[in-house]
Amino acid sequence: MRLYHIAVIPGDGIGKEVVPNALRVLNTLADAHGGFAFRFTEYPWSCDYYVKHGKMMPDDGLDILASFDAIFLGAIGNPKLVPDHISLWGLLLKIRREFEQTINLRPARYFKGLQSPLVHPNDFNLIVVRENSEGEYSEIGGRIHKGDDEIAIQNAIFTRKAAEGAMRFAFDLAKRRRGHVTSATKSNGIFHTMPFWDEVFKEVANDYPDVQTASYHIDALSAFFVTRPEIFDVVVASNLFGDILTDLGGAIMGSIGIAPSANINVNGKYPSMFEPVHGSAPDIYGQGIANPIGQIWSGKMMLDHLGETESGQKLMDVIEGVIADGIKTRDIGGAMTTKAVTDEICRRLKAL
């Protein structure tokens, strides 16, 4: 029996609702189909924790998390209690950076039964590989002066190691999918970093002669996500471009509430972290109507990362079937509660 030790951080708002339901799904899958089991250890690190302790996680929080096989995160943020830049940099981004989770994966696909805003969604199925450690989200910069002379400087940092690492990850992933990688760039407007990105992309592509490639400027690429999403397989992008494209990916699916993500540590030194794309949604917290699909699909990505790909596919098949049959929460046109959707997923997993 393979036993996986998972650190669980429900976080804030609806994270505290969808995470327990997703854990119930993962345990049901493990119990029904055997071969592996989970040991979940929960940590209350959140904005509420910050109010009590003056920090988003204890000083030895990373040391605690380092021993786990993976981290399962809900949602972080409650701006009424803690400013977003403090909550995110004190927990989510701290884990991503210090655990060298240099790759962020976010899939987007068409679901039968989910109303896409696209007139012709054409059964798209794509995944964005986002460089997750540097780029436009570097901490280098500052502000000087006041009043009319005030200046803010933000430096984008692109290293060959990180850019090439994201690109090779994308090409390796494409070889297991449909064999195509698209690069997001803006070398016609950003003078230094984007031509550098293009050069590295061309060099990496030479090592993958069996994988087809394309490169689009981010403005055109964003438009193609809306007009022709079916042409994309794997898209590789810098930190900022990847962040924007993946929210757009959630939108063209029909709801960011079902979108999952994975923060991958590629060297095996630290655990990877899995979380939905949606936020903590404090406006609906406590009503029992939050969509659990994003958290559950993130669990599927965690299964794949742990090597349980067969079970992960079973879970994906059930998710697709539940949505197609109209068993949905209010945000995607249904009338079911968080618990009711989860109950049906568990029932179908047991019946497989």
Secondary structure as the mmCIF struct_conf table of DSSP 4:
data_model
#
loop_
_struct_conf.conf_type_id
_struct_conf.id
_struct_conf.beg_label_comp_id
_struct_conf.beg_label_asym_id
_struct_conf.beg_label_seq_id
_struct_conf.end_label_comp_id
_struct_conf.end_label_asym_id
_struct_conf.end_label_seq_id
STRN STRN1 ARG A 2 GLY A 11
BEND BEND1 ASP A 12 ASP A 12
TURN_TY1_P TURN_TY1_P1 GLY A 13 ILE A 14
HELX_RH_AL_P HELX_RH_AL_P1 GLY A 15 HIS A 33
BEND BEND2 GLY A 35 GLY A 35
STRN STRN2 PHE A 36 GLU A 42
BEND BEND3 SER A 46 SER A 46
HELX_RH_AL_P HELX_RH_AL_P2 CYS A 47 HIS A 53
BEND BEND4 GLY A 54 MET A 57
TURN_TY1_P TURN_TY1_P2 ASP A 59 ASP A 60
HELX_RH_AL_P HELX_RH_AL_P3 GLY A 61 LEU A 65
TURN_TY1_P TURN_TY1_P3 ALA A 66 SER A 67
BEND BEND5 PHE A 68 ASP A 69
STRN STRN3 ALA A 70 ALA A 75
TURN_TY1_P TURN_TY1_P4 PRO A 79 LEU A 81
BEND BEND6 VAL A 82 VAL A 82
HELX_RH_AL_P HELX_RH_AL_P4 ASP A 84 SER A 87
HELX_RH_PI_P HELX_RH_PI_P1 LEU A 88 LEU A 92
HELX_RH_AL_P HELX_RH_AL_P5 LEU A 93 GLU A 98
TURN_TY1_P TURN_TY1_P5 PHE A 99 GLU A 100
STRN STRN4 ILE A 103 ARG A 109
TURN_TY1_P TURN_TY1_P6 LYS A 112 GLY A 113
BEND BEND7 LEU A 114 LEU A 114
BEND BEND8 PRO A 117 VAL A 119
TURN_TY1_P TURN_TY1_P7 ASN A 122 ASP A 123
STRN STRN5 ASN A 125 GLU A 131
BEND BEND9 SER A 133 GLU A 134
STRN STRN6 GLY A 135 GLY A 135
TURN_TY1_P TURN_TY1_P8 GLU A 136 TYR A 137
BEND BEND10 GLU A 139 GLU A 139
STRN STRN7 GLY A 141 ILE A 144
HELX_RH_3T_P HELX_RH_3T_P1 GLY A 147 ASP A 149
STRN STRN8 ILE A 151 GLN A 154
STRN STRN9 ILE A 157 ILE A 157
HELX_RH_AL_P HELX_RH_AL_P6 ARG A 160 LYS A 175
TURN_TY1_P TURN_TY1_P9 ARG A 176 ARG A 178
BEND BEND11 GLY A 179 GLY A 179
STRN STRN10 HIS A 180 THR A 185
TURN_TY1_P TURN_TY1_P10 SER A 187 GLY A 189
BEND BEND12 PHE A 191 HIS A 192
HELX_RH_AL_P HELX_RH_AL_P7 THR A 193 ALA A 205
TURN_TY1_P TURN_TY1_P11 ASN A 206 ASP A 207
TURN_TY1_P TURN_TY1_P12 PRO A 209 ASP A 210
BEND BEND13 VAL A 211 VAL A 211
STRN STRN11 GLN A 212 HIS A 217
HELX_RH_AL_P HELX_RH_AL_P8 ILE A 218 THR A 227
HELX_RH_3T_P HELX_RH_3T_P2 PRO A 229 ILE A 231
BEND BEND14 ASP A 233 ASP A 233
STRN STRN12 VAL A 234 ALA A 237
HELX_RH_AL_P HELX_RH_AL_P9 ASN A 239 MET A 253
TURN_TY1_P TURN_TY1_P13 GLY A 254 GLY A 254
HELX_RH_3T_P HELX_RH_3T_P3 ILE A 256 ILE A 258
STRN STRN13 PRO A 260 ILE A 264
TURN_TY1_P TURN_TY1_P14 VAL A 266 ASN A 267
BEND BEND15 GLY A 268 TYR A 270
STRN STRN14 SER A 272 PRO A 276
BEND BEND16 VAL A 277 HIS A 278
TURN_TY1_P TURN_TY1_P15 PRO A 282 GLY A 286
BEND BEND17 GLN A 287 GLY A 288
HELX_RH_AL_P HELX_RH_AL_P10 ILE A 293 HIS A 305
TURN_TY1_P TURN_TY1_P16 LEU A 306 GLY A 307
HELX_RH_AL_P HELX_RH_AL_P11 THR A 309 ALA A 324
TURN_TY1_P TURN_TY1_P17 ASP A 325 GLY A 326
STRN STRN15 THR A 329 THR A 329
HELX_RH_3T_P HELX_RH_3T_P4 ARG A 330 ILE A 332
TURN_TY1_P TURN_TY1_P18 GLY A 333 GLY A 333
STRN STRN16 MET A 336 MET A 336
HELX_RH_AL_P HELX_RH_AL_P12 THR A 338 ALA A 351
#
